[in-house]
Amino acid sequence: MLRQLRSHTLFRPFGHIILAAVFLTCVGFFSGARNVLFLALPIALITFLNIWTWKNCKACGAMNRNPYMFPLARFCSKCGANLSPSPPDG
């Protein structure tokens, strides 16, 4: 499970970015460059927010996201483990 968790946390951001680039390429191919420039900023914002808000649980490997965007998820919805790193003691 730890290997799967590492791959999720490592490759998920790249997957979001690649899918956004593919979407913008398709829009540019089918409708022209003006629409790509018009959609580039919203797509970049959506991609950034998706990467920022999703968190993986280190205990069970589940992907967690608060449905209301803010505040970010603090506990796993599957096992209840704390998702935010604890500050060091001392």
C-alpha positions in Angstrom: 0.0 0.0 0.0 2.9 2.4 0.7 4.1 1.9 -2.9 0.7 2.8 -4.2 0.5 5.9 -1.9 3.9 7.1 -3.2 2.8 6.7 -6.8 -0.4 8.5 -6.1 1.3 11.5 -4.5 4.0 11.6 -7.0 2.2 11.1 -10.3 -1.2 12.7 -9.5 -0.1 16.3 -10.0 1.6 15.4 -13.3 -1.6 13.6 -14.4 -3.7 16.7 -13.8 -1.3 18.9 -15.7 -1.1 16.5 -18.6 -4.9 16.2 -18.8 -5.3 20.0 -18.8 -2.7 20.3 -21.6 -4.5 17.6 -23.6 -7.8 19.4 -23.1 -6.4 22.7 -24.2 -4.7 21.1 -27.2 -8.1 19.6 -28.3 -9.8 22.9 -27.8 -7.1 24.6 -29.9 -7.2 22.0 -32.6 -11.0 22.1 -33.0 -11.9 25.7 -32.4 -8.7 27.8 -32.9 -6.1 29.6 -30.8 -8.3 32.4 -29.5 -10.4 29.9 -27.5 -7.2 28.4 -26.0 -6.1 31.7 -24.7 -9.5 32.4 -23.3 -9.7 29.0 -21.5 -6.0 28.7 -20.4 -6.4 30.8 -17.1 -9.6 29.0 -15.8 -8.1 25.6 -16.7 -4.8 26.4 -14.9 -6.8 27.6 -11.8 -9.0 24.5 -11.7 -5.9 22.3 -12.1 -4.1 24.1 -9.3 -7.0 23.9 -7.0 -7.5 20.2 -7.7 -3.9 19.4 -6.9 -3.9 21.6 -3.8 -7.1 20.3 -2.2 -6.8 16.5 -2.7 -4.9 14.8 0.1 -3.9 11.1 0.4 -4.2 9.4 3.8 -0.9 7.9 4.9 -2.7 5.3 7.0 -5.1 3.7 4.5 -4.2 5.3 1.1 -7.6 6.9 0.5 -7.9 10.1 -1.5 -9.7 12.8 0.5 -11.2 16.1 -0.4 -13.5 18.4 1.4 -16.6 19.0 -0.8 -16.7 22.7 0.2 -13.1 23.5 -1.0 -12.3 25.5 2.1 -11.2 24.5 4.7 -9.0 21.7 3.5 -9.8 18.1 4.7 -8.0 17.5 8.1 -9.1 13.9 8.7 -9.5 10.9 6.5 -13.1 10.1 5.5 -12.4 6.4 5.4 -10.3 5.7 8.5 -10.3 9.0 10.5 -6.6 9.4 10.6 -5.1 13.0 10.8 -4.2 14.2 7.2 -2.2 17.3 8.3 1.4 16.8 9.5 1.7 17.3 13.2 4.2 19.9 14.3 7.3 18.6 15.9 7.4 18.6 19.7 9.8 20.7 21.6 
